[in-house]
Amino acid sequence: MVAKYQAGGSARERMSLDAGLQSRTSGMGTCISTRLNVATLSPSRLMIAVLAVLLLGVGPLQAQPQPGALGWSEGARWQSLTLVPGQVADFTPRVGQRGATLRSGTPDTLSSPVFRDEAGRLRALPGGVIVILKSALNEAQAQALFRQAGIQATRRIGEATWLIESAVGMPSLELANRLQASGLFDSAQPNWWMERRLR
């Protein structure tokens, strides 16, 4: 928002307000530019115009969790989680067994808290974060991006999709949210374990 003074007239008449408003949703941008003459606005309308600039000029719409909220971003939508008290998913490697063993207890280095998502499904964090790059990069370019983000890739799992290394449990969720907020990636989500539902 820039106030400009033009030659001629009173100070109030000379002042005009240039406001650039930008709103983006779902990757499509709409840019609205308007020029308001303050001399024609009542104080209340001027206040409304200023508030509109402040509220609409915040840039791309993204998932905005409350501070301390438990959850993760799935695209532009914040997905809330509820902790299941006293239950953990144990990812200790066992011969002939894959996945998690649910048990009572507190999380340790090889177990994760258990959560319930918005659909009521149980989830846990075996470690790792799945990131989708904004564009397909060759190996050297991708590794340079990961170094910039302070992370290490475990393996490539798609043209622009990588599994990033992280510890079991909450470190995985925290890293996913940090990478999503960084803006360096198209998407960053925990590598979820989810309960199977029989049909």
N, C-alpha and C positions, 0 to 999 in steps of 0.2 A: 504494500500500500504506500503510495508516494504522493505527497501533497505538492502541487506545482502552483507557482504564482505567475500570473500573466499581466502584461502591461494594461493600464487603464482601469478605471472604476475604483470602488472602495476595496479595502482589504478583503472583506467578506465576498464581494463579487469577483475579486481576482483569484480567489482560491478555488481550485477544482480538485476533485479526488479521482485518481486513477486506481481502479481496483481490478486485479487479475484474479479471477476465480477459476479454480481447476477442480474437477471431480472425475475420478476414475472408478469404474467398477468392472470386475471380471476381465481385466486386461484391455478394456476398450476405453479410450480417453475422450472426454468432452471438455473443451476449453471455452470458457466464456469470458470475454473481456468487456468491461463496461466503463463508461466515463460519466461520473456524476458531478453535477454542478451543485456545490454545497449551498449556494445562495438560494436555491429553489427548494431546499429541504427544511422542514421544521426540525427542531432539536430531537423530537422523538423518532422521526423518520431517519434522521442522520444516525442516531444510535442503532437503529435496526440495520441500516446499511453497513455500518462498521462491524456489527456482530455477525452479519452474513459473511463478510469477508473473512473474519477470524474463524468461523465455524466451517465454511466450505473450502477455505484455502489450506486445508490440512494435508493435502496430497492423497495418495492412493488409499483406498479403504482396505484395511487389513483386519485380521482377527485381533481383537484387543482384550486380553484377559484382565481381570482385576488383579491388583498386586497380591501375590501369594496364592493365586488361584491354582488348583491342581488340575492339570489337563495338558493338551497339546493342540497345535494348529494343524488342521487337515485342509490344505488349500487356504481359502480365506475364512474358514469357519473354525471357531474355537470349540474344541470337544472337551467337555468337563468330565472329570473322573471323581469317583468316591472311593476312599480307602476302605478296604474290608479289614476291620480291626482284628488283630491276633492271628491272621492267616498269612502264610508266605508260600511262594512258589520256589521249590528247591530245584536248581539246575545243576546239581552235582552230577558229573558224568557217571553213568552206570552201564555195565556191560549189557547189551541187548535191550536197552531202554533209551528212548529219545524223548525230548520234551521235558516237561516239568512234573514234579511230584508236589501236590498241594498238601500242606501240613500246618499244624499250629506252631507258633513260635514267633521269633523276631528275626528280621533279615540279617544275613551275614554276607561275606564276600561272594558266595555262590548262590544266594537266594534273593528274591525280590519281594517287595510288598505286593499284595494282590489288590487290584482295583476293580470297580464295576463301572462300565462306561454308560453313556446315556441310553443305550439300548438294553441295558441290564446284563450284558455279557461280561464275564470275568476276563481280566487282562493282567499280564505281568511282563516284566522287562528282563529278558535273557541276556541283554547286552547288545550293543551296536545301534547305529542310527542309519536309516536309509535316506540318502540324499539324491535328489534329481537336479542335474545341472540345468542352467538356463539354455544351454545349447550343447550339442555333442562336441566333446573336445578329445584331442588325441591324448595318449598317456602322459606325455611330458606337460602339456597344458593343464590337464586335470590335476596332476601332482603339484604343480605350481600353485594352483588355486587352493588345494588342501593345505599346503604349507602356509599360505596367506591366512587361512582360517584357523591354523594351529591344530590341525587334525591329521589322522593317518588313516588311509583307506585299507580295508581288509581285502576286498576284491570288487571287481566290476561285475554287476549283475544285469546290465542292460546297456544299450547304446549310450545313454546319458544318466544311468542309475548306478550308484555305488553304495556298498556297505562300508560304513565308517566304524572304526574301532572305538569301543567304550566298555566300561565295566558293567557288570550285572547290576540291576536295580536302578535306584534314583539317578545315578550319574548319567545313565542313558537318556532319561526323560529331560534332565537339565541340559544336556548337550544338544538334544534335538531342538529344544525351544531356543537355545542360544543361536544355533545355526539358522533357524527359521527367521529369527529377529535380525540377523546380520544383513539380510538382503543379498547375500552372495549366491544363494541357491534358489531354484524355482520352488523346491519343497524340501523339508527335512522333517522326518517322523521317526519315532522310536521303532526299532525292530521288535514288534509286538509278538508275544505268545498270547494266544486266545483260546479259551475253552472251546472244545468241539461240542456242537449240539447235534444230537441225533434227529433225523427227520422222520 
